[in-house]
Amino acid sequence: MNPLTMKSWSPYVAGIGIGVLSWFAFGVANSPLGISTAFEHTAALAEKAVVPQAEQTNEYFAQKAEAGKLPKIGLGWMLVVGVFVGASLSSRLSGDRSIESVPVMWRERFGGSVPLRLAAAFFAGALMLFGARLAGGCTSGHSISGSLQLAVSSWVFTAVFFIAAIVTALAIYGRKELNHV
């Protein structure tokens, strides 16, 4: 069977693949896997493009320069592009691509409004990105790369993330609906 046409992979195979990718990222680019920093860098570069003197007056740029990590389009954005292209390609090859804007579970709970669904998705994504930057990294940065490096903060983050995800799903959809998933 062709793994590219499968609707799902073994979590063990996927985990091994992510682990090997992490080793590769550390070995070749000396960088952990993570995506949220790419958005942080993009915002900083956009600010710099609009207000060029921001680099001289903004504390963010001073801290990054001191650490030798000035904002750039780099590995993080390659991961963003790779996740987008990989997910799109995977969904097409596996035949698991859905074109519905409002999933059934959402429609049953909140109605069929496409603008409401898109606004909620945008707000939730922005909130997650804000939280990721507040935590010093996203789920992939902490849960994959940080845990791989045995960082206690990443193990704590991962536990809290899972608990928060469960509580949020129960609060939004309730226990009865989640049992049908």
Contacts in CASP RR format, 6 or more apart in sequence:
PFRMAT RR
TARGET T0000
AUTHOR 0000-0000-0000
METHOD contacts of the structure
MODEL  1
MNPLTMKSWSPYVAGIGIGVLSWFAFGVANSPLGISTAFEHTAALAEKAV
VPQAEQTNEYFAQKAEAGKLPKIGLGWMLVVGVFVGASLSSRLSGDRSIE
SVPVMWRERFGGSVPLRLAAAFFAGALMLFGARLAGGCTSGHSISGSLQL
AVSSWVFTAVFFIAAIVTALAIYGRKELNHV
3 9 0 8 1.000
3 13 0 8 1.000
4 89 0 8 1.000
4 90 0 8 1.000
4 93 0 8 1.000
4 94 0 8 1.000
5 93 0 8 1.000
5 94 0 8 1.000
5 95 0 8 1.000
6 94 0 8 1.000
7 94 0 8 1.000
7 95 0 8 1.000
7 96 0 8 1.000
18 33 0 8 1.000
18 144 0 8 1.000
19 144 0 8 1.000
19 148 0 8 1.000
21 33 0 8 1.000
22 32 0 8 1.000
22 33 0 8 1.000
22 144 0 8 1.000
22 145 0 8 1.000
22 148 0 8 1.000
25 31 0 8 1.000
25 32 0 8 1.000
25 33 0 8 1.000
25 75 0 8 1.000
25 145 0 8 1.000
26 32 0 8 1.000
29 75 0 8 1.000
31 75 0 8 1.000
31 76 0 8 1.000
32 141 0 8 1.000
32 144 0 8 1.000
32 145 0 8 1.000
32 146 0 8 1.000
32 148 0 8 1.000
32 149 0 8 1.000
33 79 0 8 1.000
33 140 0 8 1.000
33 141 0 8 1.000
33 144 0 8 1.000
33 145 0 8 1.000
34 76 0 8 1.000
34 79 0 8 1.000
34 137 0 8 1.000
34 138 0 8 1.000
34 140 0 8 1.000
34 141 0 8 1.000
34 144 0 8 1.000
34 145 0 8 1.000
35 76 0 8 1.000
35 79 0 8 1.000
35 80 0 8 1.000
35 83 0 8 1.000
35 138 0 8 1.000
35 140 0 8 1.000
35 141 0 8 1.000
36 129 0 8 1.000
36 132 0 8 1.000
36 133 0 8 1.000
36 136 0 8 1.000
36 137 0 8 1.000
36 138 0 8 1.000
36 141 0 8 1.000
37 76 0 8 1.000
37 137 0 8 1.000
38 73 0 8 1.000
38 74 0 8 1.000
38 76 0 8 1.000
38 77 0 8 1.000
38 79 0 8 1.000
38 80 0 8 1.000
39 80 0 8 1.000
39 129 0 8 1.000
40 71 0 8 1.000
40 133 0 8 1.000
41 71 0 8 1.000
41 72 0 8 1.000
41 73 0 8 1.000
41 74 0 8 1.000
41 77 0 8 1.000
42 71 0 8 1.000
42 73 0 8 1.000
42 77 0 8 1.000
44 60 0 8 1.000
44 61 0 8 1.000
44 64 0 8 1.000
44 71 0 8 1.000
45 71 0 8 1.000
45 72 0 8 1.000
45 73 0 8 1.000
47 54 0 8 1.000
47 58 0 8 1.000
48 54 0 8 1.000
48 55 0 8 1.000
48 61 0 8 1.000
48 71 0 8 1.000
54 61 0 8 1.000
55 61 0 8 1.000
61 70 0 8 1.000
61 71 0 8 1.000
64 70 0 8 1.000
64 71 0 8 1.000
79 140 0 8 1.000
90 96 0 8 1.000
91 97 0 8 1.000
101 114 0 8 1.000
101 117 0 8 1.000
101 118 0 8 1.000
102 111 0 8 1.000
102 112 0 8 1.000
102 113 0 8 1.000
102 114 0 8 1.000
102 117 0 8 1.000
105 173 0 8 1.000
105 177 0 8 1.000
105 181 0 8 1.000
106 112 0 8 1.000
106 117 0 8 1.000
108 177 0 8 1.000
109 172 0 8 1.000
109 173 0 8 1.000
109 177 0 8 1.000
110 116 0 8 1.000
110 117 0 8 1.000
110 120 0 8 1.000
128 138 0 8 1.000
129 138 0 8 1.000
132 138 0 8 1.000
132 139 0 8 1.000
135 142 0 8 1.000
135 157 0 8 1.000
136 142 0 8 1.000
139 158 0 8 1.000
139 161 0 8 1.000
141 154 0 8 1.000
142 151 0 8 1.000
142 153 0 8 1.000
142 154 0 8 1.000
142 157 0 8 1.000
142 158 0 8 1.000
142 161 0 8 1.000
143 154 0 8 1.000
143 157 0 8 1.000
143 158 0 8 1.000
143 161 0 8 1.000
145 154 0 8 1.000
146 153 0 8 1.000
146 154 0 8 1.000
147 154 0 8 1.000
147 155 0 8 1.000
147 158 0 8 1.000
169 178 0 8 1.000
170 178 0 8 1.000
END
